[in-house]
């Protein structure tokens, strides 16, 4: 369970600055974020509000929330009204802040190693491998999926942990739930988990 929380925290620890590789970005933002966490959680008593502020300032500016939101909608994107889309994207954004702040509270200084993988200049997608060294147990192996936007910036949209895409798993859950109860209800459910 603890490994899952630590793995989950990295799903959207994303990094976007134009003209830099995903590998460079993950190192820059990761170093700053974990320094902040170490500072506020040195004694293991950081509160969720403080952690949400770190997530909001360090991670969320670099997350492709719109792309993730549209992927989560799946087939339900057809006929979506602008106001519904804006509200859903906002709900996903707030849900992610809460989810990752909770996961970051579990970070206790594990070593994080980033591995650069070959990057095709023709592709708008890239992957960075991340290894989290656990002191008591097996290491956690993950792959971050990046997408390059039209302005040249890179943002993470998915993480694959132990062969499982978290975006795909959440998409199945959300599209099924929308089919059952409707988009407005699911949007409100995401908001209420904040």
C-alpha angles and dihedrals in degrees: 000000000000090000090053091053092049091047092047092053089064096053094092102019086123136167131209129175120140119256096015126109121249088246092056091046096051090051095048098046094036092055092051095044096049091045088055092048093047089052096051098033101041091120094036092247103107113137126231093248092058091046091049088055090054091048092047094049102035106030113022097062086061101045121100091226094163093053091045091048093051091047089051090052091055112168091000091074089084111100092007112158119226093244091051091050093049092049093047093048090050091049091050090048092052092043091053092049091053095043096050095041088057091048093047090058085070093059109111102172102286114171113257119202122192119203121200114226124197112283121210111219090212095056129084090204130073140169132218120194118222127193120195111200110218118200094206108036142004121325119258116241118201140166122211116211115216130194124199115221127214091265090059097252121134123224132176117242102170145015126209112207118186089344095309121116108219091201092054092047093049091044091058091049095048098042090050091049092049089052089053104042108007136254097279092056093047091048090053091046090054090049092050092055089065 
